[in-house]
């Protein structure tokens, strides 16, 4: 039974962070993978060849984690041509994927049809992702009903993923209670998930070289929504791990400054140690940043997960500091392990 869903971008460090824990979590955990926008070096529109390459790379990254355990793949940032997505991404999986496609009432009819066709051909079912922008009123319920009437995939083979996005507590609470109460009870969904993400959008206000605690609020939201909607026994917890739901490199094509940073999760907080521009200071800064964490009482120790092992070895000089994506990987690995144990 799935107890935890992590919403992650289909980028190399994020995929490998999940892969580090995948062998140990069995059927307890699933991932909602979002294919990021295609970033190009200029403002020019990407060519057909670049778009196909981008989709094929995403498929290749996800092949390991999408061939042995349940997951969903959302192509919302790259689905202007659904047929290309079908050929270049889903076609690359062959017959061995366990992944289910994502759609919603607000996607293009061509995309909805492709997702439904993929759900039928793979036998893996379908995911409906309902986001905070779509207020769960009677109109939204009607739109979901209309989509379900058009789909061949039965509700019993359909997962409802209610996504509160970047967590603004009051707004998210009201929306989530309504969404779970109205939409969660609409059909006998295969899985009912509540997603939210409290990791910050920007580290600009944080102090450099220090351990900055930032509150994790996702578990509190999930618990309260389960109680107020009376769906607690059915409602699966989901979060964005150590990534903000609107991560710029996932959604936008403009330049992004990459900082040295170490990310860690306790039961109550995200701990963020912010460094400096990687293009200027490089990986030489990372050992000192990691040492700030590993010398703190909140650090759980070398043996807790692959993430802790890597961080401890970097701090001790037993392993060279890798590029930023290696620390993203470690951040995910320790967070996913910690969260599963909290849900335990």
N, C-alpha and C positions, 0 to 999 in steps of 0.2 A: 504494500500500500504506500502511495506517495505521501510523504509528510512535509516536503519542502520543495518549492520551485524557485530556482534562481534565474532571473532575467539577465542575460549576458549578451554583449555584442560578439558577433562571430569574428573576432580578431585573434591573432595568434596567442598573445599572452593570456587572454581571457579563456580561450579554449583549453590551453594547456593547464591553466589553474584548475579547471573543472576536471580535466583528465587525471590530475594528480590524486584526486579523491574518488574518482569514479569506481575504481575496483573495490573500494571499501563500503560504498553506500548502497549497493544492490538496487533494490526497487524502492528505496526510501526517498530518493531524490530525483528530480527531473529538471531539465533546463529549457528555458524559452530563449532560443537564439534569435537575435535580430541581425540581419545582414546590414552592415553599415553602408552609408552613402559612398559612392565612388569619388575619391579625392583625386584631382588632377593638378599638375604643376602650374597650369595657366587657367584663365577664366573660360577657356574654350569648352564647348560641350564635348564629353568623351565620345570617342569613336565607337562604332559597333564592336570592333575588335577588343577595345579596352573594356567595354561593358561585359562582353562574354568572358574575358579573362578574369574580371573581378568576381563574377558569379561562380566560375569554375574554381577559383581559389577558395571561395567560401565553402563550396561543397567539399573540396579536398581537406580543408581544416576540420570540418565537422564529421568527416567520414568515420573517424575513430570513435567519437563519442555519440554518433548518431546511428551506429550500426549494431549496438549491443544493448542500448537502454532507451527508454521512452524519452522523447523530447518533442518540442515544437520548433518550427522555423518560420520566422516572420520576415517578409521581404518588402515591408512597407516603404523603405527608402529607395528601392530599386525596381519597383514593379510597374513602371510606365509602359513596359512591353511584357505582359504576362506570358506570352508564348516563348519569348527569349528566356525568361526565368524558368519556365518549365523545361526547356531543352538544356540550358547551360548549367543550371543548378541542380534541379531534381533529376534530370537525365544522367548526371554524373554519378549519382548514387547507385544506379542499377537497381537490383531487386533486393538489396540487403539492408536498406535503411529501416529504422523503427520510428523515424521522424514523422510528425503530423504537420500538415500545412496550416497556416493561420489566415483567417479572413474576418470580415465584420460586415454589418449592414451598410457601412459607409465606404466600402471599397468599390472599385469599378466592377460592373457586372462581369466583365471578362475575367477579372482576377477571382471573383467569387466562383465562377464556373470552373476555372482551372483548379482552385483549391478543392472544390467538391470532387472533381475528377481524380485528383491525386489521392484524396482520402479513400476513394473507392478502389483505385488501382493498387495502392500499397496495402490496403486493409488496416491502416493505422489510425483511422478516424480523423477528426477535424478539430481545430481550435478556433473558438470565437473570442477575439480580444476586444473588450469594451473599455475604452479609455475615459478618463475624467472629463474630457471635452464634450463627451456625449452624455448629457444629463439623463439619468434613468427615470424619465417621466412616462406617462402613458403613451406618448408619441414614440419614444425609444422602444418601449415594449412592443408596440405595433410593428416597428421596423424590424425588430428581431423576429417577430412572428412571421412577417412576410418573407424574410430571408429563409427561415426554416422551412416554409412551405415550398420554396423553390429548390431546396437542396435534396439530394438523394440520400445523403448521410443521415442516419437516424440520430435523434438526440442522445440515445444511449451510447452512441459512439462519438459524441461531441463533447469537448471540454470547454467550459466557460471560464475565461480568464478575465477577471475584473481588475483593471489596472488604474490605481489612484495616482500613479506617477510620482513626481516630486512631492514629498510629504509636507503639506501645509495642514497641521493637525485639525483645525476646526472644519475647514472645507472638505478635507479628505474624509473625516468621520461622517459628516452628513451624507456625502455622496456614496460612501461605501455601504452604509446601513441601508440606504434606499436601493442601491444596486443589488445587494445581496438579497434583500427582502423581495424586490419586484422580479428581478431576473433570475436569481438563484432558485426561486421556487417555481419558475415557469415550466421547466421540463425536468425529467430525471437525468440530469447531466451525468456523463461518465465521471468527470472531475469538476469540482467547483473551487476556484483559486482566487485569493485576494492578494494582489501585488501592490507594493509601494516601495519608495526609496527615499531614505533620509540622508544619504551621503551628499555632501554639499556640492553645489554647481561650480563654485569657485573657491580656490584656496587663497585668494588675494588678501583677505583680512587676517590670515593666520600669521603667527610669528615664525620666523625662520629658525631652524636648528633646534626647535623646542618641541616637546610632546604636547600637541593640541588636542584636548578631548572634545568631541562633538557628539551630542546625544543620538543614540539609536532609538527611533520611535516606532519602527515598523511592527515589532512584536506586540507593543501595547495597542496599536490600532487594530491589529488582527484579533486580539483577545476581546477587546471591547465590542468590535463589530459582531463577532460570533455570539456574544452574550445578548446584544440588543436586537439582533436579527433572529435569534434563536436557531441559528444555523451552525453553531460552534462545532458540532460533531462532524459536519460535512465539509466545513470550510478549511481548505489547505492554505498554509502560510506560504507567502512568496515575497522575495525582496530582490534588490538589484546588486547585492553584495557590495563591494567597495567601488561602485561606479554610480555616478548620478544618472537618473533616467534620461536626461537630455545631454549626455556627454557630447561635447562639440565634435570630436573626431568621429562620432557615430552618425551625426545628423547633418553637419555643415561641410562645405567644401573650402572654406577660407583657411588662412594660416592659423596654426595653433602652437603656442609656446609650450614646450615640454619641460617641466621642472623635475629635478631630482626629488623623489618623495618616497617615504616608507609608510605603508598603510597597515593598520592593525585593528582588530575588533575585540572588545571585551563584552561581557554580558550586557552592559549598559551603554557603552560608548564606542565610537570610532576614534582611534588614536592616529593622528596624522602628523608626521614630521616633514616639514616642507624645506626643500633645499633651494638650489638656484638653477638657472637656465642650463639645461644639459648641453646645448649647442656651444656654450662658453666654458662651463666648468666640468662637463663630462662625468664619467663614472668615478673619478678620483674623489669626489665628495661623498660617495655613498657609504663607505665604511664608517665614517664618523656619524652619519645620520642613523645608520642601523644600530650603532653602539648606544645611541640615546634610548632606543627601544629595548634592546636586550638587557640593559642594566636596570630597567624599570621593573618594579614588583609585579606589574600587570603581565609581563612577558611569561608565557606558560612553559617555556623550556623547549629544549632541542627535540624532544621525542613526541611532542603533541601532534604535529603534522609535518608534511613535507615543507610547508611554508616556514614553520619555525626552524626546521633543520637548516634550510638555506640561509635564513636571516642570521642564525647563530653562527654558522660557519663563515659568513661574510664578516661579521663583527670580529671573529677570532682570527681572521686572516687565513683561514683554511680553504677558502674558495674565493676566487676573484669576483668582484661585483660585475654583474651583467648589465645589459642595456635596460632602459625603463620598463620594457615589457616583462622582463624577468621579475621585477619587483611587483608589477601588477599581478603576475602569476602567483607569486608567494602570498600577496594580499588576499586573492581569491581563495587559495587553498586553505589558509588558516581560518578565514571567515566562514567558509562552507562547513568546515569541520566543527568549529565552535557553535554555529547555529544549529546543526543537526543534534549536537549534544544538549543544547538548551531545550530543544523540542522533545528530546528523548523520553 
